[in-house]
Each structure stands twice: as C-alpha cells, then as structure tokens.
Amino acid sequence: MTAGTEIRPLGAERGFLHSALLYQSERQCLDFVVRFAADGFALDEPVLVAVPRDRLAMLGPALWAARAGCDAELRLVDITDVARNPSRFLAMETAFAEKHPDQTVRVVSELVWPGRSADECLSCVEHEAMSNGALKARNVLGLCLYDATHLPDGVLADARRTHPLLWKGDSACPSDDYAPGEVLARCNQPLPLNPGAVTYMVRRSADLRPARSFAADYAGWVGLSKDGRDDLQMIATELATNSLQYAGGACRLAFWRHDEHLVCEARDAGRLEDPYVGLRRPNGSGTASRGLFLVNAMADLVRTHTTANGTTIQAYLRLDSARDC
C-alpha cells in the first residue's frame, strides 16, 4: 500500500487548492500522480489528468487500476493538443468542475513541456497566476507538474510564485515565494509591432469584409493552410469587431510571419477591464467574451498587453500544411 497525499488540512474543504510538484525524476512524477488520483477515487472525486501523450501512455493503466471499484469520472487528455494555447486550459478546468457541481474534482496538469517557446512559457505562467482568481470559487484540487531537472530556473521560480502550495514529500506546504500579482504585472508587457508587418485599418463595420479578404490574401501568400486561412479570417474579424464595439474607436490589424507562425495583431485605444475575458466559456451575456473566447479556441498562442491608453492582442497560428489533410 502506498502512502497518501495530504492536501486538505492546509485549506478549506471547499474552494480551489492550487499546488505544484517540482519533481526530480520520471518515477517520482508517475508515482505521485497515481497516489494523488487514488486518494481522490477513495473519496469518489472525479479526476482530470492533462499531460503530454507519452506520459499519458505510461500513466493510463495505473490510473484505471486505481479507479477500480469507483464510479468517479477519470478523464485523460493530451495537454499538448488541448492546451497548445495555454489560455484554453482554464475553460477545460472550469467545465470539468461545472460538470460535477456537488463534488470536489482533482485536476492534474503539466502546461510546460519540452519544446515550449519562451512566449508559450510566459503564457503558461500567466495562466497559472490567473487561475488562482478564476477558480477560487470552484471545488478543485489542482496538481501542476514541473520537471525540476530539465526546466529553466526561471520557470521553476515562477511555479513557486504562482502556486500557494508546494509539495514536499507527501504533504503540501505554503510557498514562501507566492506572489501571483507580481507575476501578472510582469506578464502584461508591451508587445512591439513588427516593422515588416502588413497592416489594415478597420474604422467601421463596413471595413470588416475587406479586412477578411486582406487577411486571407496574406495567409495564402505566406503558405497558411486552408483551415488556417479560415481561422485567420475569423480571428481577424472577432478582434476587429471587439475593438469597434467595446474600445470606442478604430482597430489596426497587422499581420506578419514569426518563425513557424503567422501572427495577427489588433491594436486599439480601449482597455480590457476584465482580465478573464476570453478565458471563460461565454455565458450569452455579451459578444465580447464570446469573440475573444473564439480567438483563444482557434489560435495556437494569444498574447495580450493592456493599459489605460490602449490594448494590443496578438494571435499566433502555426504554419502547418498538414491541417489540410
């Protein structure tokens, strides 16, 4: 029999408990995740495990065995697919909690995997910091995995800043470095315009149709797939529409190629007052949240910078011809 993982004594029985495991070996990670899930199944708690595909293959049999005799849901997902854009993952966590409103759910995730770019890692850090506020009313026990032997020191330091609880042995202890507000302020950094970008100004709704055509023409020129061109047209439309409706002025669209991505940028004079706009699933109360949610759902990465003087949003689409297959 393996020892259990103790997390409940350090927080309220209800609410979001956000913890990080900075693991030293593959075996430590796998064993810990199985124990964490098994403790949940013993209490009939649903478990969502979102890790890279190779780790999912190793964990799957042990997790299903741990669930034997329990009716609680076990959901296994490849995080490299569902959270290529880290901004998508909050909606998945929220939906899983909402599916089980009268229960505590457990969520295991590994947002930073080998090969993540610096921009993606920054977005992951921002997600971890924002989730503390976004999920505070949800009954979620969160376990976030970090490879302490391979990830940069800066990523590990940010894990300590964005998680109020850190695992030491089989107990979760308060993080002395916890400072999510400082992390969010650092993530809200200016996004410089690429001097080689092509631009299109959208001043009124009549400009949206030609802006879509402009985006499609540029996408075809740089080699974006047909599916990607459709996504780009939708992203450009939603970003510009959001500016027209809520920023009170024109939107400057810009497009350029960055490594293996096409970037669509929108700049306007408005300010995003709600930091969670576009991250939560729309509830039908407004088109702004629905439009930005669609942008996050389609893009491979979304970067945002907002001040009292204006907002910039950059959406990245991977240049992948295989999407046409």
Disulfide bonds with the S-S distance in Angstrom:
none
